[in-house]
Amino acid sequence: HFESLTDPRRGKVTYPLIDIVVMMLCAVIGGADDFVGIAVWAKANRKWLSRFLDLSAGIPSHDRFNAILARLKPEEFERCLLSWITSLHEVSAGKIIAIDGKTLRGSYDKREGKAAIHMVSAWATAHHISLGQVVTDAKSNEISAIPQLLELLEIEGAIVTIDAMGCQTEIVEKIVARGAVACLAVKDNQPKLHEAIEAHFDALIESGELEATARTTDTEEAGHGRQEHRCYAICPVPHGVKNLGRWPLVKAIGMVTSLIYRDGAEHTAVRYYILTRYLSAQRFASA
């Protein structure tokens, strides 16, 4: 997976690049969080490493690790890393990948004039592992970062979930083009779409036809001093959404109603979704 990585050094080298990469990856997995830690870990595990690597030149110093790794091309290294991670756990049909943006805690430095770092990450929910991430200038730039992240990932056959920020026609098209299913939250940033979905489900509830028209399921969760009952409903895309014209790839719409009991009080929340496949109620609930 790393053999295509470009060696930034010129002329004869003392330490093969693949040795440097393997030692660094193993050390970081083993808990090292700086170049000194990487060198210390490699020296402590030299006997084990020598079963796989040519260590005739010894273990590099922490300064050598620093100098070599600092000159690698980050985008190239990331592609190699993602290739390796993906091979460890196939993103096979039906797996759920959650894409979300987060501001890194402690990254804002007012004195140095350094803005907070905002990252958009893809998370394989079944394996509890990050598949990739893209840095953005600000939270508002998530829309442009999500397509970049999708280009990095192998998502064919997966269900990709994104919050309302990612509810854009271009993002839906990108997910479908990569062979995946989109399940996107819809809020007021898409007012006409949100209104059409809300009106459809309200009409089904008022007429008593929700159970007959939609696939439904319920879940119960308890913990942290609260109990939550969720009702899920998913149905084929109605004419109200089809008539909007901007969402030709949408095949289904979903609603989640949450009844939360906390501190003796009841709270209700309703959320809406668009999907590019008409899933079972259970798969929709998982997504």
C-alpha positions in Angstrom: 0.0 0.0 0.0 2.9 2.4 0.5 5.2 1.3 -2.3 3.9 4.1 -4.5 5.0 6.7 -1.9 7.6 9.1 -3.4 10.9 9.2 -1.6 11.8 12.9 -1.2 15.5 12.2 -0.8 18.1 12.3 -3.6 21.1 10.1 -4.1 22.1 7.1 -2.0 19.9 6.7 1.1 20.9 5.0 4.4 17.4 4.0 5.5 14.8 2.6 3.0 11.7 4.7 3.0 9.4 1.7 3.6 11.4 1.0 6.8 10.8 4.6 8.0 7.1 4.4 7.2 6.6 1.0 8.9 8.5 2.0 12.0 6.6 5.2 12.3 3.1 3.6 11.8 3.8 0.8 14.3 5.2 3.3 16.8 2.2 5.6 16.5 -0.2 2.6 16.8 1.9 1.6 19.9 1.3 5.0 21.5 4.2 7.2 20.3 3.1 10.8 19.7 6.3 12.6 18.7 9.5 11.8 16.8 11.4 11.0 20.0 8.7 8.5 20.9 8.9 6.9 17.5 12.7 6.5 17.8 12.4 5.1 21.3 9.7 2.7 20.3 11.7 1.4 17.3 14.8 0.8 19.3 12.9 -1.0 22.0 11.3 -3.2 19.4 14.3 -3.7 17.1 14.3 -7.4 17.4 10.7 -7.8 16.3 11.1 -5.2 13.5 14.1 -7.0 12.1 11.9 -10.0 11.3 10.3 -7.9 8.5 12.7 -5.0 7.7 16.4 -4.7 6.7 17.8 -3.0 9.8 21.5 -3.4 8.9 21.9 0.4 9.1 20.3 0.4 12.5 17.4 2.5 13.8 17.2 6.2 12.7 17.5 9.0 15.2 14.5 11.1 16.0 16.0 13.9 14.0 16.2 11.6 11.0 12.6 10.5 11.4 11.6 14.2 11.6 13.6 15.2 8.5 12.3 12.5 6.3 8.6 12.5 7.4 8.4 16.3 7.2 9.3 16.1 3.5 6.6 13.6 2.5 3.7 14.9 0.4 0.7 14.8 2.8 -1.9 14.1 0.1 0.2 11.2 -1.3 0.7 9.7 2.1 -3.0 10.0 2.9 -3.9 8.1 -0.2 -1.6 5.3 0.8 -2.8 5.3 4.4 -6.5 5.1 3.3 -5.7 2.3 0.9 -4.2 0.3 3.8 -7.0 1.1 6.3 -9.7 0.3 3.8 -8.1 -3.1 3.1 -8.3 -3.9 6.8 -12.0 -3.6 6.9 -13.9 -3.8 3.6 -16.6 -1.1 3.3 -19.0 -3.7 1.9 -22.7 -3.3 1.0 -24.8 -1.7 3.7 -21.9 -0.4 5.9 -22.6 3.0 7.3 -20.2 5.9 6.8 -20.9 9.1 8.8 -19.5 12.3 7.6 -19.3 15.2 10.0 -17.5 18.4 10.7 -15.8 19.3 14.0 -13.7 22.2 15.3 -10.6 20.9 17.0 -10.6 21.8 20.7 -7.7 24.0 21.7 -6.7 24.8 18.1 -7.7 28.5 18.3 -4.8 30.9 19.3 -5.9 34.5 19.7 -2.4 35.7 20.6 -0.8 34.2 17.5 -3.8 35.2 15.3 -4.4 31.5 14.5 -8.0 30.5 13.6 -9.5 27.4 15.0 -8.9 24.3 12.9 -12.1 22.8 11.4 -12.1 19.3 10.0 -14.6 17.2 8.1 -14.1 13.5 8.8 -15.6 10.2 7.6 -16.3 7.6 10.3 -16.9 3.9 9.7 -19.6 3.3 12.4 -19.3 -0.5 12.5 -15.5 -0.4 13.0 -15.2 2.7 15.1 -12.4 4.1 12.9 -11.8 7.3 10.9 -11.5 6.6 7.2 -10.2 10.1 6.3 -10.5 13.8 7.0 -10.1 17.1 5.2 -9.2 20.5 6.9 -11.4 23.5 6.1 -10.9 27.2 6.7 -14.2 27.4 8.6 -17.4 25.5 9.4 -19.1 27.2 6.5 -16.6 25.5 4.1 -17.9 22.0 4.9 -19.9 22.1 1.7 -16.7 22.3 -0.4 -14.7 19.9 1.8 -17.2 17.0 1.6 -16.8 16.3 -2.1 -13.0 16.4 -1.6 -13.4 13.8 1.2 -15.7 11.6 -0.9 -13.0 11.5 -3.6 -10.5 10.0 -1.1 -12.8 7.2 0.0 -13.9 3.9 -1.4 -17.6 4.1 -0.5 -19.2 1.8 -3.1 -22.1 -0.2 -1.5 -22.1 1.9 1.6 -24.7 4.2 3.1 -23.3 7.7 3.6 -24.9 9.9 6.2 -24.4 13.6 6.6 -26.1 16.3 8.6 -28.1 19.2 7.0 -24.9 21.0 6.0 -24.3 18.3 3.4 -27.8 18.4 2.0 -26.8 19.8 -1.4 -27.6 18.5 -4.9 -23.9 18.3 -5.9 -23.1 16.2 -2.8 -26.0 13.8 -3.5 -24.8 13.4 -7.1 -21.2 12.7 -5.9 -22.3 10.0 -3.5 -24.5 8.3 -6.1 -21.8 8.5 -8.7 -19.4 6.7 -6.3 -21.9 3.8 -6.0 -23.2 4.6 -2.5 -26.5 5.5 -0.9 -27.1 9.0 0.5 -29.0 9.5 3.7 -29.0 13.3 4.4 -30.7 15.4 7.1 -32.9 18.2 5.8 -33.4 21.4 7.7 -34.2 25.0 7.0 -31.1 25.5 4.8 -33.3 23.8 2.1 -36.6 25.5 3.0 -38.7 24.2 0.0 -37.5 20.7 0.4 -38.0 20.7 4.2 -41.5 22.2 3.8 -42.5 19.6 1.2 -41.3 16.6 3.3 -42.9 18.0 6.5 -46.2 18.6 4.7 -46.3 15.1 3.3 -45.7 13.4 6.7 -48.2 15.8 8.4 -50.8 14.8 5.9 -50.2 11.1 6.4 -50.4 11.4 10.2 -53.6 13.5 10.1 -55.3 11.0 7.7 -54.2 8.1 9.7 -52.4 6.6 6.7 -48.8 6.7 8.0 -48.7 3.0 8.9 -50.2 1.9 5.6 -48.1 4.2 3.4 -44.7 4.2 5.1 -42.3 1.5 6.5 -42.0 2.1 10.3 -40.1 0.9 13.3 -39.4 2.0 16.9 -36.4 1.9 19.2 -35.9 2.5 22.9 -32.7 3.9 24.5 -31.9 4.7 28.1 -28.9 6.2 29.8 -27.4 9.3 31.3 -30.6 10.0 33.2 -32.9 10.0 30.2 -35.1 7.6 28.3 -35.7 8.1 24.6 -38.3 6.5 22.3 -37.8 7.0 18.6 -40.3 6.4 15.9 -38.9 6.0 12.3 -40.9 6.3 9.1 -39.6 6.0 5.5 -41.7 6.2 2.3 -41.2 6.6 -1.4 -40.5 10.1 -2.6 -43.8 11.9 -3.0 -44.9 14.2 -5.8 -44.4 17.3 -3.5 -40.6 16.5 -3.6 -40.5 15.3 -7.2 -42.1 18.6 -8.3 -39.2 20.6 -6.8 -37.1 19.3 -9.8 -33.8 19.8 -8.1 -33.7 16.4 -6.4 -34.1 13.8 -9.2 -31.9 11.2 -7.4 -34.0 11.2 -4.2 -36.0 8.0 -4.0 -37.3 8.1 -0.5 -37.9 10.5 2.4 -37.7 9.7 6.1 -39.0 11.1 9.5 -37.6 10.4 12.9 -39.7 11.5 15.9 -37.9 11.4 19.3 -39.8 11.4 22.6 -37.2 12.2 25.4 -38.1 11.8 29.1 -35.6 13.6 31.3 -35.9 15.0 34.8 -39.6 14.3 34.8 -40.2 16.3 31.7 -41.1 15.2 28.1 -39.3 16.7 25.1 -40.2 16.0 21.4 -38.0 16.5 18.4 -38.8 15.7 14.7 -36.1 15.3 12.0 -36.4 14.8 8.3 -34.2 13.0 5.8 -33.8 12.4 2.0 -32.4 9.1 0.7 -31.3 7.9 -2.7 -32.7 4.4 -2.0 -36.0 3.2 -0.4 -34.5 1.3 2.5 -36.2 -1.0 5.0 -37.3 0.8 8.2 -34.6 -1.0 10.2 -31.8 0.1 7.8 -33.1 3.6 7.9 -33.1 3.6 11.7 -29.5 2.3 11.7 -28.4 5.1 9.3 
